[in-house]
């Protein structure tokens, strides 16, 4: 498997996970319970260094792949 195919596969997987989170949040709000994204937000507030590092890595990857 070449690099562009791997990046495409990872992007598709991330998009699918985000889609599942949106579906779960819609169903939770309709049912009147707390959505899973509240837990994700709590973990992000508990470990802000990880979020900063992930944002830097994501920016580096996107900048490397998309910058002409």
Secondary structure, 3 states (H helix, E strand, C coil): CCHHHHHHHHHHHHHHHHHHHHHHHHHHHHHCCCCHHHHHHHHHHHCHHHHHHHHHHHHHHHHHHHCC
